Structure formats: structure tokens, C-alpha cells
Amino acid sequence: MADVVKRIEYYYTTVPARAGAGAKVLNALKAAHVNLLAFSGFPGSAGRAQLDFFPSNQRAFLAAARKAGIKLVGPKTAFLIQGQDRAGAIANIADKLGKAHIAITALDAVTAGRRRYGAILWVKQRNVAQAAKILRAS
């Protein structure tokens, strides 16, 4: 089974890098029944953390964020990758992009159980179209 690679729009916000700040934002989305295809949070600069949201329904997500007073940046584009878990799955993807001289900005991958894996891959926005072609993204 081949990997499925999809272009996906995401939004981000920044919050203070302290306990509970991210949970407050996630709980606001939960209360609005917003489903996320993926989420990534990581340290930013100047005592801030960046939260990236990959909503399954952008309209519902944007309405919930607006209601909760969450200031968003985006949409931006990344890639959602799903496939059969196997040795070298991510290495193959990284190799294809590397051979095309496309740098990966960030990549998060995880096993999903039942011999499946998922990943989120970011490239510079100017490289999205070329990366999509190389990865045969839908």
C-alpha cells in the first residue's frame, strides 16, 4: 500500500510558554466540538510557544477560534502523510525532497498502531507546489 500524501491547510497561534496555556486553547476548541486532523506545539522565542492546528473543518475551527479570542496566523500549507508503518518510510520521503533540493522545515511522525504511521511535514511556502508534485500529494 502506497503512502497517502495530502496538502493540508493549517493555522497557528502563539501562547505564553507556561503550564496550562496550550490546554486553555485546546479546551476552547474541544468545547466547540472542533476536530483536528493534527496538532503540533513547540517552544518559540521570547517565552512563547507556537501551536499549529490542522482542522478537519476550517469553518468550524475559525468560528470557534474567533469566539474564544484566539488570534490566528494562516492559512498556510503543509502535508499530512499516512501509510503503512515500515522501516525507512520517512527516510524515503526525506530522500525524495532532498534530491530535489527542497529543505524540510519540520517533520513530526508517529506510529498509529495496526502497522500504520502518520506524519506532518512542513516545507517553505515557496516550495509547496514543487514538493506536492514530488510527493504526489492530492
N, C-alpha and C positions, 0 to 999 in steps of 0.2 A: 504494500500500500504506500502510495506516494504521500509526501507531506502536503498539507493544505496551507497555503500562504495567502493571507488576505491583507489588503491595505485596510487600515483602521484609523479612524479619527480619534484623537484624544485631546483632553484639556488638562491644564494643570493650575494649581494654586500653590501659594506658599503659606506656611503657618509657623508660629514660634516653635523652635526645637525644644519643646518641653513635654513632659508626660501628659497625655490626655488631649493634646491639641489635635492630633490626627483623628483620634477616636470621636471627638466632637463633630468633625466634618463628616466622617463616615456614618455616625449615628443620625445626622440630619438627612443623609441620603437614604438610609435604611427606613427612617420614619416615613419617607415619601415613596417607599417601595421601589426605589431605583435599583436596577440590576446592573452590575458591572461585569463586562467580559474579562477585564483585567484591571489590576491596580498596582501601582508601584510607589513607594515612599522612600525617600533617602535624604541624607543631610545636604543642605545647601550651604550658603555662606551667611556670615553675619548673624549667627544664632537662629537661622531659619531652616526649615525642612521643605522639600518640594514633594507634592502629592500629585501623581499622574493618574487620571481617570479615563478608562476606556469603556464608555457606556454602551449598553446594548440598544437603548432607545435615547437618542440625543435630545429629543424634545422634552421627554420626561426629566432627563438629567438636568437640562438647562433650566427648566421651570423650578425644580427642587433647589438647585444651587442659588437661583435668584431669590427665592423665598427665604432661604437660610442666610442670605447675605454673603455668599461665597463668591469672591472675585476670581474670575477665571481668565486664563490666557488660552487662546486657541479658537478654532480647532487647528491642530497640527496633525501630521500623518506619521504613523509608524506601521509596523507589520505584526500581525498575530499569526503565529505558526503553530500548527497542530499536526501530530503524526505518531507513527508507531515508534516507541522507545527502542533505541538501538545504539550500540557503540558508534560514536562518530557522527551522530545526526547533526549536531550543532557545528562540528568541525567542517562538515561538507558545505553547510550554508556559509560559514565564515570564509571558507576557501573560495567559493564562487565569487563572493563580493571582493575579496582581496585580489583575485586575479583581474577583476575589472577596475581595480584601484579605487574602490569605494570603501571608505573607513566606516566601521561600525562605531556609532557614538555610544551606545549602551546596548546590553542584551541581558535579559533575565530569562532563565529556562528552569523548568521543574518537571519532575516525573508526575504524571497524573494518575498512576495506578493502572492496572489492567494492561500493562505494556504500552502505555500512551505517554506522550510528553506534550508540553506546551511551552511556548516562548513568546516574548515580546522583543522586537528588535527595532532599534532606532538608528537612522542614518541622518545626515544633514538634509534639511528640507530640499536643498537644490539637487540632491542625489536620489530622491524618492522615485521619480519616474524611471530612471535607469535601473535602480535596484529592483523595482517591481517587475521590469522586463526580465532581468536576470533570474529572479526567483519565481517567475511565472505566477505572480500574485494576481488574485482576482480583485 
